[in-house]
Amino acid sequence: MNRDLPRDPRDSLHGLRDRPREPGDLPRHPRDPRGLPCDLLLDLSAALAAALLVTAAVLIGNSIERRDGTLHVSWPPLYAHWEPHVGPGTAAAIVVAVAVVAYGPPLAARLPWRALPFAAWGTAMAWTYSLALIDGWQRGIAGRLTTGYEYLQVISPVNRFHDIPAALRDFTHHILIHSPDHWPAHVAGHPPAATLTFVLLDRIGLGGGAWAGVWCITVGATAAAAVLVTVRTLAGEALARRAAPFLVLAPAAVWMGTSADGYFTAVAAWAVAFLALAVTGHRPRATGLASGLLFGLTAYLSYGLTLFAVIACAVLLLGRQRLQPLPYVVAGLAVVPLVFTLLGFNWWEAYRLLVTRYYEGAGGIRPYGYWVWANLACTALIVGPATAAGLRRAGAAPVRKGVRGCLRDPAAEPRLSLLVFAALLALLVADLSGMSKAETERIWLPFAMWLLPACAFLPRPRAWLTAQAILALTLNHLLFTGW
């Protein structure tokens, strides 16, 4: 009856303000008295704080290393040395970066969902391969896993795993540095599933450093798709689409292409993704079993990745069907430990000996007082300034509502915040443990991938993507990174 009456223009404004927030909506930006978005200033402040942390780690680290040489890294806080260079991947890396900055956000918003994880995987591979090839084929890919510290040292020229059951039964006898024929650092520092991966590749005809490098990059790049699937499952498609370009164009790719930790990252990421699908009712038996199998494998790839239990707990809390898939998850989780135990490998004994070896070597010399905060500077470099700003925004909901409030809130942003901060908590526990002094730019890659979705909260994605790309290209062209 009042349809034709003139409306007060303010009515529509009030209606807009009072409209319930949709899951994909981003926080509104209050403005300061000078007309600039307050949130943007705070974002830039967070990015600046991360940059200052890195600067402090570089300056103080160099001072400590020059004075007493206890850091055991050439370019603190990174395990790298100064070597400005270009290479075959330079042009390709720049092309990929420009393409993702220009077309990534609109394509992520418009592509059919089924195509988006595959597009993310393919683009992440292109970005990682091109960054690795800046160092050349041999130095960047084929030779990375063949040095004296690495896994392939026990396969060639003498294959110490020619009898796998015997090698597993004898594994703990070669962990300590003073033990006869002690394992290289990375073999001793990880459960044997890491080494066995390359042993099995060798047995099917894919032996040598080139195939090992290709395996780690190709499999590692799937982590972007796994995180994408998880975010969509737990926090909605809108935020997953916004996160996609940042998952692809991460500075972490500099290290994803140089170590086996990229492969570990993908296994752990898919374990979480399948768990998210299981607890939200997507074929809970099959996805729960797959999640358990991968979580079991994760624990036998790296001791420190048992901290993924923190992220798994967050996923269980965010799921609607928390209990239904648990028997299948537990059944899957038991498989890998059972197999290795029956073959003679004792995980707990190996870990105890690893702690001893860690403190026998550089881990016992590197100062905890420096690394406990410099490790966070390494993290700031692998996740980039956009993630620092995104974490600031992600922290708003948990601080305001608490964990219970976020779990009860049907909106997507608080749910994504909880997932991101579970990863941050796991990372901080690893930091405080003292078992991750230095080299965390590669060791913490599995946790870092779960911080990147915080970038979905950011407006102006192209500007932040540009900052991410510039950081990655600068690091890869000025430094020769270890591992």
Secondary structure, DSSP 8 states (H G I E B T S, - for coil): --TTS---HHHHHHHHHHS---TT------B-TTSSBHHHHHHHHHHHHHHHHHHHHHHHHHHHHHHH--S--SBTTBSEEE-----TTHHHHHHHHHHHHHHHHHHHHHS-GGGHHHHHHHHHHHHHHHHHGGG-HIIIIITGGGSTTSGGGGTSSS-TTSSHHHHHHTGGGG-STTSTT---HHHHTS-HHHHHHHHHHHHTT--SHHHHHHHHHHHHTHHHHHHHHHHHHHH-HHHHHHHHHHHHS-TTHHHHTTSTHHHHHHHHHHHHHHHHHHHTTSSHHHHHHHHHHHHHHHHTT-GGGGGHHHHHHHHHHH-S-SSTTHHHHHHHHHHHHHHHHHTT--HHHHHHHHHHHHHHTGGGTS-HHHHHHHHHHHHHHHHHHHHHHHHHHHTHHHHHHHHHHHHH--SHHHHHHHHHHHHHHHHHHHHHHTS--S-HHHHTHHHHTTTGGGGGG-S-HHHHHHHHHHHHHHHHHHEEE--
